[in-house]
Amino acid sequence: MKVSLRRAFLGLLLMSVMLLAVAGSGCIGTASQTSSPTSTAKSPTITATPKYPVKITDFSGRVVTIKSPPKRVIVLSGYWAEIMTILGVQNTIVGIGKYVRYDPYVPKLVRDKPVVGSNFEGLNWETVVSLKPDLIIMDWYGGKYADGQTLKKAEELGIPVIALSAKSVGDNIRVVEILGKVFGKEEKANELANWMSEKLDNVKKIASGIKDRKNVLMINAPTDFSKPITVFAKGSAWASIIDLVGANNLAYEKNFSTPWPQLDLEKIISYWGNETDVLIVVSFSNSTLQKAIQEIKTDPRWRAIKAVREGHVYGVLAGSEGFLDWGPRIIVGIYQIGDIIYPNYYPDWRTVAKELLEKFYGMKYNS
C-alpha cells in the first residue's frame, strides 16, 4: 500500500514537471512568433498603438482634431484616395467625389462607392448625411470654388473636414504624413514619404550638375487653336517642376496676374519664339494631347517657335490618365519632365513609375 502511494506521488510529481516544461516552451514559442522574419535591430516589428485624439493643421490653416480612427470617410479626390489605399485604409471609404470613379489607381471597390458631388460644384448633402461620415477629405482652393461652402456646411453638421492642397511638390509629401497621422498609419506613411523625399533629393542633385540650362515653355493642349492658349507660369505647381529639374521656365520672365495666363499664339511667339528650346504640351486627355501635338507640328505658324522648328515638342499626360498629378504620382511626373528635357542626365522615368506602382500601389506597370 505504501509502495503504491509512493508511486502515485512520484507520478504526480513527474506530471507536474512535464506540464511546467510544456508551459515554458509555449511561452518561448509565443515570444518568437512576435518577431518578423525580416525584422532587424534597427526596424522593430512591435509598433505603438496609435493614440487618439490627434490634432493636425490642414491646408486651410485650421487645427482639426480627430477623436478616434476614422471608420466612415468621404474622399473627394482620387489622388488622396490613392494615398488612403497605400496606407491600407481604403475600406473606410463610404463616399467619393465625382471624378474618383475615373481614377484607375484606386481599387474598384472605391470607384463603385456612392458619388456625393465634387470639389468644384459642391456636394449633395442629403447623400452625404445618409452615409453618416465621420470624416470628409477635400481639396482646398482658398474658398475659390465650392470648397468654402463645403467646409462651412460640414462644420454646421458637425462633420470633421480635412482640407488638402498642393501648391508645391513638397506639399504632396506633407499630405502623406498628415493622412498617416489621421489614420494611425504613420509607419507606412513614413515609408512612402521617405521614398518620395529620396527621389526628390536625387532630382535636386541631378539638377545641380546641369550647366547648360535649357529654356522651356509649358502650355495646355489647345482644343481650339483659334482661341488663347493657357501657359503655365509662376505660381503653378507644375510650372515649378521645370526649374526643379534644372531648366528655365520662360513664363517666369513675365509678371502675369495668374499662374495660368491665356495668350494668343502671336503673343507667345513675340515673347519667347526664338528662345524656346523645348515645348511641353500638357493635357488630361490622351486623344486631345495627340491631336494638339499633331496640329502644332504641322501648322506653319507654330514654326516661328524654335522648339517646333527643331523637333522638340513633347506631350505629357496629366491627371488620372498620366503621372503629372497631385499625390505620389507627381514624383514620376517630375522624372518624366526631367527625362524629356535632359535625357542624358535623367534615368528613364518609366523605371521610377515601375518602382512606385509595384512597391506601393501593388500594381504591375506596363510601359
C-alpha positions, -999 to 999 in steps of 0.1 A, spaced: 0 0 0 28 23 9 46 15 -23 15 23 -43 11 56 -26 48 64 -32 45 55 -69 14 77 -73 31 106 -56 62 102 -79 38 100 -109 21 132 -100 54 150 -94 67 139 -128 35 151 -145 38 185 -128 74 189 -141 63 180 -176 34 204 -176 57 232 -164 81 224 -192 54 225 -218 41 258 -205 76 272 -205 82 261 -241 48 276 -250 58 310 -237 90 309 -256 72 299 -288 48 328 -285 76 353 -280 94 341 -311 63 344 -332 60 381 -325 93 387 -343 90 392 -381 114 371 -402 127 402 -418 130 423 -386 163 438 -376 175 457 -345 170 490 -365 135 481 -376 115 468 -346 83 449 -355 64 460 -324 46 493 -332 29 515 -307 -9 517 -308 -19 550 -324 -30 574 -298 -62 594 -302 -73 621 -303 -48 635 -328 -45 671 -340 -34 682 -374 -32 716 -392 -47 713 -426 -41 734 -457 -68 759 -448 -49 767 -417 -75 750 -394 -65 728 -365 -85 696 -369 -90 672 -340 -96 635 -349 -111 619 -318 -108 583 -330 -97 563 -360 -120 573 -389 -143 545 -400 -166 562 -425 -148 586 -448 -159 606 -478 -129 615 -501 -135 639 -529 -103 634 -549 -87 603 -564 -51 612 -556 -60 614 -518 -79 581 -522 -47 566 -537 -28 575 -505 -55 560 -484 -52 528 -504 -15 527 -500 -20 532 -462 -44 502 -462 -75 522 -451 -95 521 -484 -122 501 -467 -131 531 -446 -143 550 -477 -181 552 -479 -185 580 -505 -164 596 -532 -161 628 -553 -174 629 -589 -140 622 -605 -127 595 -582 -146 569 -602 -123 576 -632 -91 570 -613 -76 537 -623 -51 539 -595 -77 532 -568 -95 499 -563 -128 492 -580 -144 489 -545 -136 525 -540 -146 537 -575 -180 520 -570 -189 539 -539 -217 565 -539 -208 598 -556 -216 628 -534 -205 657 -557 -172 674 -563 -147 699 -550 -158 724 -577 -195 721 -578 -203 712 -542 -219 683 -525 -253 666 -524 -258 670 -486 -287 646 -485 -265 619 -498 -236 630 -475 -258 628 -444 -272 594 -454 -237 580 -455 -230 590 -418 -194 601 -424 -170 607 -395 -146 625 -418 -146 643 -452 -113 647 -471 -115 675 -497 -93 698 -518 -87 734 -507 -86 763 -532 -88 791 -507 -126 791 -510 -124 800 -547 -148 773 -558 -173 753 -538 -146 744 -512 -155 772 -489 -192 763 -489 -184 726 -484 -162 734 -454 -189 757 -438 -217 732 -443 -198 703 -429 -188 723 -398 -225 732 -393 -233 694 -394 -205 686 -371 -186 665 -396 -148 668 -393 -131 680 -425 -95 679 -437 -88 704 -465 -57 694 -485 -38 712 -513 -5 710 -532 10 743 -543 44 727 -544 58 692 -549 68 691 -512 31 697 -502 23 662 -516 48 647 -491 32 667 -463 -2 653 -472 11 617 -470 24 625 -435 -9 641 -424 -31 612 -436 -7 588 -419 -13 605 -386 -50 608 -391 -55 571 -398 -28 559 -373 -7 545 -402 24 566 -396 49 538 -403 36 531 -438 31 569 -444 68 575 -434 79 547 -458 61 564 -487 71 599 -477 107 589 -474 107 573 -508 92 605 -523 118 626 -505 147 605 -516 135 607 -553 131 644 -550 165 648 -534 180 629 -563 163 652 -588 179 682 -570 213 665 -571 210 659 -608 197 694 -615 227 710 -596 250 693 -620 234 707 -652 254 737 -665 237 743 -698 201 752 -687 176 749 -715 147 773 -720 113 755 -716 77 766 -722 48 746 -708 13 750 -723 -20 734 -720 -31 714 -751 -54 736 -771 -87 721 -782 -95 752 -803 -64 768 -819 -83 799 -827 -86 808 -790 -59 819 -765 -36 792 -752 -30 786 -715 6 789 -703 19 775 -670 36 805 -653 48 814 -618 26 802 -591 17 769 -608 30 738 -591 35 721 -624 54 751 -638 78 749 -609 89 714 -620 107 729 -650 130 749 -627 132 719 -603 147 696 -629 173 722 -639 158 742 -668 144 777 -672 107 783 -673 104 811 -698 70 821 -685 87 831 -652 102 861 -671 68 879 -672 47 891 -643 13 877 -650 -17 882 -627 -24 845 -627 -4 813 -627 -22 803 -659 -23 833 -683 -41 828 -716 -21 842 -745 -26 843 -783 -1 824 -804 12 857 -817 19 869 -782 37 836 -773 58 839 -804 67 876 -797 76 867 -761 96 835 -765 95 823 -801 133 824 -806 142 813 -771 121 782 -766 144 751 -767 117 727 -755 79 730 -758 59 708 -734 22 703 -741 0 690 -712 -35 675 -713 -58 654 -691 -69 635 -723 -45 614 -744 -67 619 -775 -67 657 -770 -29 657 -764 -21 637 -796 -43 659 -817 -28 691 -803 8 679 -809 0 669 -845 -16 704 -851 14 722 -836 39 702 -857 20 707 -890 7 743 -886 32 766 -903 25 794 -878 40 774 -850 73 770 -868 80 805 -856 88 788 -823 123 774 -821 114 742 -804 88 734 -831 113 740 -859 139 718 -842 115 690 -833 115 694 -796 78 692 -789 67 667 -763 34 657 -747 28 649 -710 -4 633 -698 -18 648 -666 -45 637 -641 -56 601 -637 -45 592 -672 -9 600 -665 16 608 -638 15 646 -637 -10 649 -608 -12 656 -571 -3 627 -548 26 602 -550 24 600 -588 38 636 -590 72 622 -584 70 602 -616 58 633 -634 89 651 -623 112 624 -637 92 623 -669 97 661 -674 134 658 -664 138 629 -689 121 649 -717 143 680 -712 176 663 -703 176 626 -714 214 624 -709 211 634 -672 179 617 -660 171 580 -658 142 566 -679 112 579 -660 94 546 -666 117 529 -641 105 553 -614 69 546 -624 75 509 -622 91 512 -587 63 534 -573 34 513 -587 49 479 -578 62 489 -544 33 510 -531 3 505 -553 6 468 -557 2 472 -595 22 459 -624 35 487 -647 33 481 -684 52 509 -702 
